Amino acid sequence: MRQTILLTVSLFMYVCLCAQDKTLRVDYIFSGTDKSVEISLDEMSCFDGWAGRRVNLDEVPVRGNGQISLTDEASGDVLYRQSFSTLFQEWQTTEEATRVRKSFENVFLMPMPQSKARVRVELYDFWGNTAASLTHLVEPDDILIRKITPQVPQHEYLLKSGSPEDKIDVAIVAEGYTAEESDIFYNDARIAMDAILAHQPFGQYKDMFNFVAVALESNDSGVSVPGEGKWKDTALKAHFNTFYMDRYLTTLRLKNMHDKLCGIPYEHIVILANTDTYGGGGIYNSYTLTTAHHPAFKPVVVHEFGHSFAGLADEYYYDDQYVEYYYPDCEPWEQNITTLFDFESKWKDMLNAGQAQLLEGAGYQSKGVYRGSEDCRMHTNRAETFCPVCQRAIGRVIEFYTR
């Protein structure tokens, strides 16, 4: 009964919030160095339809490295909240960030408020403290909120379990496929979807998902590899050598990406790169990007989706170096690793029940960070499944979005 009442209240709040069923898109620039952070509002726009969740609007499933919230100006009620991570915050840990200032695009989608509201975006440091924040007003009748008329790209639904309003919508997007290679992309997209749904608990919750393949056309086939002097003209401008790391494949053009997807209902994005070179990346509530023609394509796309969808941490570590991302006086927000600072909030109950273990070595660190199993999809490509700890974490996120 309590769950039904909460769902009814949440749906009532949504109806009061955006009876016109529109999306507010807010673009920001995050900039700084390893020690400084600034947030700047770039542009606001809106378009018809809202594919995001309609339950648990004022909560987040995990803290993330940042959060954005929408608050009604008159009542002070939180109308919407979302957690996320950013490529900018990863870059801040690099050597380059100690000697140069850089900026990164970030795009967030929220339900359009009916009346005056305030948006607040926050970025957190390693300990969860607010490193930077920006609060600004949104007035629905603001003439400078750009009205977008979507130009719907070529697409095909691979799985449609229901309407976008009721399901979790995943867009699988082509990068580096020419118009002549669209059939190859659709086949790759189906392989990616099948790989994700072959893993529990995604398969268990299959009827809660819609998967749509979006065949964006690139002028060149393949993706850019700056380390080899190869620059391609592709739809999303993705490239290897992110942060000068050979295998790190990302796109920095998030505004362009969301422009091209406008008109497709989506909440989560999986980008497939038309190359057989190993690489990729996954950023929580931003996107997954992976290469479609490497032999490890299927385990890698699932691994990276674990990052972008559920905010899972990498469970591998380096024996020959000590990279410190997690500290003993703070519990990581990622649900599949722990420093034991607040193990009660993680899988201690599963440990006591014999469903999980406590093994040192995770989060890139060989010491001081622990994982829950000997092997897992978040640990190696050899693993057949997500471990029980990760499965529970993913299931909780799915239920958060839908119940």
C-alpha positions in Angstrom: 0.0 0.0 0.0 2.8 2.4 0.9 4.5 1.8 -2.4 1.3 2.5 -4.3 0.7 5.8 -2.3 4.3 6.9 -3.1 3.9 6.1 -6.8 0.6 8.0 -6.9 2.2 11.1 -5.2 5.2 10.9 -7.6 3.0 10.8 -10.6 0.8 13.6 -9.3 4.0 15.7 -8.8 5.0 14.9 -12.4 1.6 16.0 -13.8 1.8 19.2 -11.8 5.4 19.7 -12.9 5.0 19.3 -16.7 1.5 18.7 -17.9 2.6 19.8 -21.3 5.1 16.9 -21.5 8.2 18.8 -22.6 11.9 18.3 -22.1 14.2 21.1 -20.8 17.8 20.7 -22.1 20.5 22.6 -20.3 24.0 22.8 -21.7 27.0 23.7 -19.4 30.7 24.2 -19.8 32.7 22.7 -17.0 36.3 24.1 -16.9 39.3 24.3 -14.7 42.6 22.6 -13.7 43.4 19.8 -11.3 42.8 22.2 -8.4 40.1 24.6 -9.8 36.5 24.1 -11.1 34.1 26.5 -12.8 30.6 25.8 -14.1 29.1 28.1 -16.7 25.6 28.0 -18.3 25.9 27.7 -22.0 22.4 27.5 -23.4 18.9 26.3 -22.6 16.4 24.7 -25.0 13.2 22.7 -25.0 11.4 20.2 -27.2 8.2 18.2 -27.0 8.1 14.9 -25.1 9.7 13.6 -22.0 11.3 10.1 -22.1 12.8 10.2 -18.6 11.5 8.6 -15.4 8.2 9.6 -13.9 8.8 8.0 -10.5 11.3 8.9 -7.7 11.7 12.3 -9.2 13.2 14.0 -6.2 15.7 11.2 -5.4 18.8 9.6 -7.0 19.8 5.9 -6.9 23.5 6.7 -6.1 25.3 9.9 -5.3 27.5 10.1 -8.4 30.3 12.6 -9.0 27.8 15.3 -9.4 24.1 16.1 -9.3 21.6 18.4 -11.0 18.3 19.3 -9.4 15.2 21.3 -10.4 13.3 23.1 -7.6 10.0 24.9 -7.8 10.6 28.6 -7.0 7.4 29.1 -5.1 7.1 26.0 -3.0 10.8 25.0 -2.7 9.8 21.4 -3.6 12.5 19.4 -5.5 10.8 18.5 -8.8 13.6 16.5 -10.3 17.1 15.3 -9.4 19.7 13.3 -11.3 23.2 12.1 -10.5 26.0 11.8 -13.0 29.8 11.7 -13.6 31.8 13.6 -16.2 34.8 13.3 -18.4 36.0 16.6 -17.0 36.3 15.2 -13.5 38.3 12.3 -14.9 40.6 14.7 -16.7 41.2 16.5 -13.5 43.2 13.5 -12.3 45.6 13.5 -15.2 49.0 15.1 -15.4 47.8 17.4 -18.1 45.4 19.1 -15.7 48.4 20.2 -13.6 49.7 22.4 -16.3 46.8 23.6 -18.5 43.2 24.8 -18.1 40.6 23.0 -20.2 36.8 23.1 -20.7 34.3 20.3 -21.4 30.8 20.3 -22.7 28.0 18.7 -20.6 24.3 18.3 -21.5 21.4 17.4 -19.1 17.8 16.7 -19.9 15.0 17.4 -17.4 11.3 17.7 -17.5 10.2 21.2 -18.4 8.6 23.0 -15.4 5.2 24.7 -15.7 6.2 27.6 -13.6 9.4 29.4 -12.5 12.0 27.0 -11.1 15.7 26.9 -10.1 18.3 24.6 -11.5 21.3 23.7 -9.3 24.2 21.7 -10.6 26.9 20.5 -8.3 30.3 18.8 -8.8 31.9 16.7 -6.0 35.4 15.9 -5.0 36.8 12.5 -4.0 35.3 12.8 -0.5 31.8 13.9 -1.7 32.3 17.5 -0.8 30.9 20.1 -3.2 33.8 21.3 -5.3 31.7 23.8 -7.4 28.1 24.7 -7.9 25.9 26.9 -10.0 22.3 27.9 -9.4 20.2 29.7 -12.0 16.6 30.5 -12.8 14.4 28.8 -15.4 11.3 30.7 -16.6 9.2 28.6 -19.0 8.2 31.7 -21.0 11.9 32.9 -21.4 12.2 33.9 -25.0 15.9 32.8 -25.1 15.0 29.2 -24.3 15.5 27.8 -27.8 12.5 25.8 -29.1 13.8 22.8 -31.0 11.9 21.1 -33.8 13.5 17.6 -33.9 14.7 16.2 -37.2 14.3 12.5 -36.4 17.3 10.5 -37.6 17.1 7.1 -39.3 16.3 4.5 -36.6 14.9 1.1 -36.0 13.5 -0.3 -32.8 15.2 -3.5 -31.7 13.0 -4.0 -28.7 9.9 -2.1 -27.8 8.4 -3.3 -24.6 6.1 -0.3 -24.2 5.8 3.5 -24.5 8.8 5.7 -23.7 6.9 7.1 -20.8 6.8 3.7 -19.1 10.1 2.1 -20.0 13.8 2.7 -19.8 14.8 3.9 -23.2 18.3 3.0 -24.5 19.6 4.5 -27.8 22.3 2.5 -29.5 24.0 5.0 -31.8 26.2 4.6 -34.9 29.6 6.3 -35.0 31.9 5.9 -38.0 29.4 4.1 -40.2 28.7 5.5 -43.7 25.3 5.4 -45.3 26.3 2.3 -47.1 27.2 0.6 -43.8 23.9 1.1 -42.1 23.0 -2.6 -42.4 26.3 -3.5 -40.7 25.4 -1.1 -37.9 21.9 -2.5 -37.3 23.4 -6.0 -37.0 26.1 -4.7 -34.6 23.4 -2.9 -32.5 21.4 -6.1 -32.2 24.5 -7.9 -31.0 25.1 -5.2 -28.4 21.5 -5.4 -27.1 21.6 -9.2 -27.0 24.9 -9.1 -25.1 23.4 -6.7 -22.5 20.2 -8.7 -22.1 22.2 -12.0 -21.8 23.5 -10.7 -18.5 21.5 -10.7 -15.3 19.7 -8.8 -14.0 19.2 -7.0 -17.4 17.6 -10.2 -18.9 15.3 -10.6 -15.9 14.0 -7.0 -16.4 13.9 -7.2 -20.2 10.3 -6.1 -20.4 11.2 -2.8 -18.7 13.5 -1.7 -21.6 13.1 -0.2 -25.0 16.2 -0.4 -27.3 16.4 1.7 -30.4 19.2 1.7 -33.0 20.0 5.1 -34.4 21.9 4.9 -37.7 23.7 8.3 -37.8 25.6 8.7 -41.0 29.3 9.5 -41.1 31.2 10.8 -44.1 34.2 8.5 -43.3 34.2 4.9 -42.2 36.0 4.2 -38.9 37.0 6.6 -36.1 39.8 9.0 -35.4 43.1 7.7 -34.0 45.2 10.8 -33.2 48.2 8.7 -32.1 48.5 7.4 -35.7 47.7 10.8 -37.3 44.3 9.6 -38.5 41.4 12.0 -38.2 38.0 10.9 -39.6 34.9 12.9 -40.4 32.3 11.1 -38.3 28.9 11.8 -36.9 30.0 12.2 -33.2 33.6 13.2 -33.7 34.8 10.3 -31.4 38.5 9.5 -31.1 41.0 7.3 -29.4 43.9 8.7 -27.3 41.6 10.5 -24.8 43.9 12.0 -22.1 46.7 10.6 -24.3 45.7 7.0 -23.4 45.8 4.8 -26.4 42.7 2.7 -25.7 40.5 5.4 -24.3 37.8 6.2 -26.9 35.4 9.0 -26.2 33.6 11.9 -27.8 33.9 15.4 -26.3 31.1 16.8 -28.5 28.1 16.2 -26.3 26.1 19.1 -27.6 26.4 17.7 -31.2 25.5 14.2 -29.9 22.3 15.4 -28.2 21.4 17.6 -31.3 21.6 14.5 -33.5 19.5 12.3 -31.2 16.8 14.9 -30.7 13.5 13.3 -31.8 14.4 9.9 -30.5 13.1 9.0 -27.0 16.2 8.1 -25.0 17.6 8.1 -21.4 20.8 6.1 -21.9 23.2 6.1 -24.8 25.4 3.3 -26.2 27.7 4.4 -29.0 29.1 1.8 -31.3 32.3 2.7 -33.1 32.9 1.1 -36.5 36.4 -0.3 -35.9 38.2 -3.4 -34.8 40.7 -1.6 -32.5 40.2 -2.4 -28.9 38.9 0.5 -26.7 36.0 2.4 -25.3 34.7 4.1 -22.1 31.6 4.5 -20.0 30.6 7.6 -18.1 27.7 7.4 -15.5 24.5 8.8 -17.0 26.4 10.2 -20.0 27.2 7.5 -22.5 28.9 4.2 -23.2 31.2 4.1 -26.2 32.9 0.9 -27.5 34.3 -0.7 -30.6 32.0 -3.0 -32.5 34.4 -5.2 -34.4 37.0 -6.3 -31.9 36.7 -9.9 -30.7 35.9 -8.7 -27.1 33.0 -6.4 -28.3 30.3 -8.3 -26.4 31.9 -8.4 -22.9 33.3 -4.8 -23.3 29.9 -3.2 -24.3 28.3 -4.9 -21.2 31.2 -3.8 -19.0 31.0 -0.2 -20.2 27.2 -0.2 -19.9 27.7 -1.2 -16.3 29.5 2.1 -15.8 27.1 4.4 -17.7 23.8 2.8 -16.6 24.4 1.7 -13.0 27.5 3.7 -12.0 29.5 0.6 -11.3 33.3 1.1 -10.7 36.1 -0.9 -12.4 37.1 -3.8 -10.2 40.5 -4.3 -11.7 43.7 -2.9 -10.3 47.3 -2.4 -11.2 50.1 -4.4 -9.6 52.9 -2.3 -10.9 51.6 1.1 -9.8 49.5 2.7 -7.2 46.9 5.1 -8.5 45.0 6.7 -5.7 41.4 7.5 -6.5 39.8 6.3 -3.2 40.7 7.2 0.3 40.3 5.2 3.6 38.4 8.0 5.3 35.6 8.0 2.7 33.3 5.3 1.3 33.0 5.3 -2.5 29.6 6.1 -3.9 29.9 3.2 -6.4 28.0 0.2 -5.1 30.5 -2.5 -6.1 33.6 -1.4 -4.3 34.4 -0.4 -0.7 37.2 1.1 1.4 35.5 -0.5 4.5 34.8 3.1 5.8 31.1 2.4 5.7 30.9 -1.3 4.7 27.4 -1.5 6.3 26.1 0.5 3.3 27.5 -1.9 0.8 27.3 -5.7 0.7 28.2 -6.7 4.3 24.8 -8.4 4.5 25.6 -10.5 1.5 29.0 -11.4 3.0 27.4 -12.6 6.2 24.9 -14.7 4.1 27.7 -16.3 2.0 26.6 -14.6 -1.2 29.7 -12.4 -1.7 33.3 -12.1 -0.7 35.6 -9.3 0.4 38.8 -9.3 -1.8 41.4 -6.5 -1.8 42.2 -4.9 -5.1 39.7 -2.8 -7.0 39.1 0.7 -8.3 42.6 0.7 -9.9 44.2 0.3 -6.5 45.9 -2.9 -5.3 45.6 -1.8 -1.7 42.8 -0.3 0.4 39.9 -0.9 -2.0 37.8 -4.1 -2.0 35.5 -6.0 -4.4 32.9 -8.6 -3.8 34.0 -11.6 -5.9 37.0 -13.3 -7.5 35.8 -12.3 -10.9 33.1 -10.2 -12.4 32.1 -8.5 -15.7 33.5 -5.3 -14.0 36.8 -7.1 -13.3 37.8 -8.9 -16.5 36.5 -9.7 -20.0 36.9 -13.4 -19.1 34.1 -13.3 -16.6 30.8 -14.8 -17.7 28.5 -12.7 -15.5 28.2 -9.8 -13.2 29.0 -10.8 -9.6 26.2 -11.0 -7.1 27.1 -7.5 -5.7 26.9 -5.9 -9.1 23.7 -7.8 -10.0 22.0 -6.4 -6.9 23.3 -2.9 -7.6 22.0 -3.0 -11.2 18.6 -4.4 -10.1 18.2 -1.5 -7.7 18.8 1.1 -10.4 16.4 -0.6 -12.7 13.7 -0.6 -10.0 14.5 3.0 -9.1 13.7 4.1 -12.7 10.5 2.1 -13.0 8.8 1.5 -9.6 
